Structure formats: C-alpha cells, structure tokens
Amino acid sequence: GVSKPCVHSLSTLLDTPTLSVHLVDVKSETTAHLLLHSLCWSSSSCKVLLHFVNQSGMKTSVSAMEGESLLEVVINKNLQIDGFGACEGTLACSTCHLIFEDGVYEKMEPMADEEMDMLDLAYGLTKLSRLGCQVTVERWMDGMTVRVPQEVKDRREKPEAEI
Amino acid sequence: MCGGDDEIPTLTRRLSSASGPGPKVCIVGGGPAGFYTAQHLLKARDDMVVDVYERLPVPFGLVRFGVAPDHPEVKNVINTFTQTAQHERCYFYGNVNVGTDVSVEELRKAYHAVVLSYGAEANRSMRVSGEGLAGVFSARDFVGWYNGLPSNKELQPHLNCETVVILGQGNVALDVARILLSPLDLLKKTDITQHALDTLAASRVRRVLIVGRRGPLQIACTIKEVREMINLPDTAADMLPADFESISEALKDLPRPRKRLTELMMKTVKTESGQHKANKSWGFRFLRSPLEVLPGPDGKRVAGIRLAVNKLEGSGEDAKAVPTGQTEDLECGMVISSIGYKSLPIDPCVPFDPRSAIVPNNMGRVKDTAGLYCSGWVKRGPTGVIATTMNDSFDTARMLLKDMDSGMLNLSVNKPGGQEITALLKERGVRAVSFPEWEKINLEEVRRGTAVGKPREKFLDVKDMLAVAWS
C-alpha cells in the first residue's frame, strides 16, 4: 500500500495533477524520492537543460538529471573541459571551478566554509564562482549557462582574481 | 623491460603505433607535471605517442612522496594519471635516470620534442651556521622520510625533545607540524611509513612553533591547513596577540581568500587566551628570520635557534622583511627548515638559471634550445598546488602543439622514439620498469597495507621495488 502523503509529494514533484502510481510498497518519503529518481530516468520532466562553456569558449548543451552534481554532469556527459574534478569531488582541489550567471548565483544555496576554503584557491576566481562538485542540479536551473575561466592565450594576460 | 608472457600481445599492438609516423614526445619526470602534460598531448592528436621517463621504479612524484598521508583525497589524481599511463599511445619507463642512464641529447635525437618535468628534488638552504648540527632537517627530507622516499629512509629523526621549531609558514610547514602533533590513532590508518609511525609513537614532542620572516598578512599557507591545526585534538593554539594588533584595520581591503585566513587566525588568538592548557600546542611566530642554529653542551646537537627580529617595509603581498638589529633565542631540540624546494640542473646541454633554479623558458619553450620544453616546478619554481601544476602543464602542451602545427617542430622527419632509447638502455645494462610492472609493486603495497589496516605499506628500498616489478 502507498501512503497518501507519499503519493501527494510524488505528484507535486512531478508537477502532474493526477498521478497513477503502481507501487508495490512505498513506506516512506525517502523511498518515494528514490523511486522518483528512477521514474525520472524515463520522464522528460526531470531533465534540466544546461549550457557549458569550456576554456576555449566552446559551448555544449546537455540534458542533466535533477540531483546530480555539476561535476557528475561534466564527467558523465564527457564535456571537453581540461582537468576538471582532479580530486573527484572530495573538496581537496579547485579544478571543478565554475562561473555562474548573476541571477542564478544569488538563488543558489550558500557555500559552506569547506567549499569556500578550496574555491578561494581557484584560478580565475570571480564573485560568481562555485565548485561544481558542491552544486546540485535543480529544476529552476533549466537553461542556465556555466563557464570555466577562459584560456589565457598570453601569460601577460593572466586574469586577475576578481574577488 | 620485457614483461611476462601475458604482456606480449599488448606489446605487439603497441609497437605498431610506436613505430608509426606520428609525432613522438618524451617527458622527463613521472609526477603531476609529466602526466598532465602527457594527458593533454595524447588527447590533442590521435597519432601522438608519449613516453614518460621516471628515475624511480614508481611513478607519481610528489603525489606519492609529498602530499601528506592524512590528505588521501588529494591523491585521487593518481586515478587520472593511471588512465593516462594505460593509454595505448603512452609508455612509462621507470627506473631510468635521465642524465646518467641516458642523456637529454640522446632523447632529443630520438624524439620530436622533449619535455622536462622533473620538478624540484633539492631544498633551499638556510645558509646559517649550525645548519649541519644533529637535529636540523629540511622539510623536504622530513616529508620524504614519513612518506617513504627511498633516499630519506635512513633519516632517523629523534623526536625526544619537547619543542620543534619550523622555519617557513607554507603548507609544507603546516603538514610537518600536523604530522608531529596528530594522534597516532589517526595516522596509523594512513599510508605513512611504519618506521615513521614507530618514531612518532616514541615522540616527546609537545610544542611546535612555525616561524616566518614576515607578518600574518604575508603568510603563505592556506586556510584549510590552518583549520586542521586548530582542530587538532588536545592541542592548543599558542599565538601572540601582539602579532595581530595592527592587522584589523587592513582587513576590510583584503581580497576574500586573504581576509578569511587572517580572520581565522585572529579568531584563534581571541578564543585561546585564558583557555585551560592542553597537552600539546602549536603556534605561529612572525617577523623572525634564522641567524644561527645553537648547539647544546656537546656541540653536536641543536639546542636552540637564534632569530633576527624583523619589521615590515611596505604592505600586502610585496612587503619586505627588514632586520631591526634585535635578536631572540628560542629553545628547541629540533629545527626543520621549510623555506622552499629547489630544482637542480639535469644535463649540461640544458640551460639552467642557478639564481632562480629553473630552466629558462618562454611559456614552456626552453630558451635557445629547439625541441625542448618544460612544465611544472622546473619551469615556474617550486610553489603551487596540483591544480596550479595542471594548468601550467596544459599551457606547455598547448605551446608544443602550436609548434607542431606551425612547423617549428619538424614532424616530416620520422623519429625512432622509445625503440632507440630502449636499445641504448639495454646496451648499458639498464632495465626499465613498465607501467604493468609498477602495478605489481602497487598491488603488493596495497596487500601489505591491508594486512595492517592501511591503504598501503610502501616499499622503502628501490631494490625491493625492482624485485617485485621483475618477479
């Protein structure tokens, strides 16, 4: 049997007024969320469109999963970003550094100290910077563009940290 | 360097690209700079073959021998380097000493381009009297010792003193301080060497002072490492409030990274005053430069250090330390100088600037020497984290690729590459360690470590590494 609150939250999440749920035994919200994730796999309503601009200015658009980290997106979609995610998401480097758009950055969950500690060492740090391994894809990010610091063509042009 | 029977099919497949007409690049040094350079080159052209030469039988350089044992996540880069080494157009030749087993000139003849990525194996000297006394070590040697670098195996530091003074305030200095003061329970689950664990178990060290020439606003370490010091169990922060008195006015104009670090240090000063005493302590001491290491009564072992008291001229990152004429003595039983690593010249045919201790270059292209490039610390100097070296290596690789595209590097001539060098080495009785052979060493280290609850138990002797590699 499926509890009423579970079905309600599922349908809210999927944004559909009615939801026919054929579940065997959903005992908790947590399980409902996990099931939602596997439902999303085939549903188009949980895919989020993201644009990535790499160090050479090349833009790639991908369809990401809600709940993935941006590091996971870059790895899974094999985006051509040099040396991204060296420490594999363990907050031990700053190579998953991403720069966001103004309106997007201010809506994001604020940074924990541990993230800021590592981010502050990043090449080309800006006021709109975050570490990709600490940012999860959410539906409202649909259509956003993220970029990495642009390639320095000449050493004399080294970008000054803007922060 | 021939492996076992199961390697022959792989060898045959690889030989076809190794003897093909594509560009062949040789990289000297199997650390982060070498592997990141290789990675970028291999990705850029599918006819490119890259050979990585490494003096030790084991790869990965400072990731293996420099990164602190209690920072295992930093070592995750080994996974990407392993992928690069296993690439079908990449060959690893360990146990080959460029400069003695084969010359850079011979490499330049055999390859279209040679990239020097051999890092900084020596250390800057304090150049004060008493530096040679027992109980005085470079951080480079001390770190090598607890990380299993074969040449530091016999270091035998005696930790039977209460106070250790570390000169230098970069992240290496903090690593050393943290290893000296960390609970053994934590350390014994890391890949720190067994003999270091035994020495630390018998350690009487209770107090570590980390001394720098300049002030709090010029400190070279980063915030994560300072937090780790603050969080050490049963260890109090012993800072001098006077060192921070004039700092608060400057705070508001500082860039965020510097501001947060300074604020953290100032907060530490406030919370620690009046706290009950912990068993151990650590602290920064500012505006002090080493003048002389002072011997004890037997004249052979360190008993203290004489420091010059400085003042700052100028402000910010470029402030200079100027002696005031005053001095101060600190009692201690061990001095560790952590004032910088230093590169050494590898070969007479390679230009080397002894003043800056780097290979003179223009964005990775070695000056006045066609076909020769450099990346990493030997190119820029020995500072920066792995990410810094990564970006730098990509820059060098891009420069090299540009030179290939423009014709500055003549690719119309076929080069023999590794085949010629392997033949030379064989004539000289030098046998290289292949990457699959390193993987045998790796497996054995992991097996030995698992038996004692550690990620690995490192081999400390080259001969033991070779015995496993060629077994």
Interface residues (C-beta under 8 A of the other chain):
Chain A: D82 G83 A86 C87 E88 T90 L91 A92 C93 S94 T95 D113 E114 M116 D117 M118 D120 L121 A122 Y123 L125 E151 V152 R155 A161 I163
Chain B: Y36 Q39 H40 H71 E73 V74 N76 V77 N79 T80 T222 I223 K224 R227 P255 R256 P257 R260 M363 V385 I386 A387 T388 M390 N391 F394 D395 R398
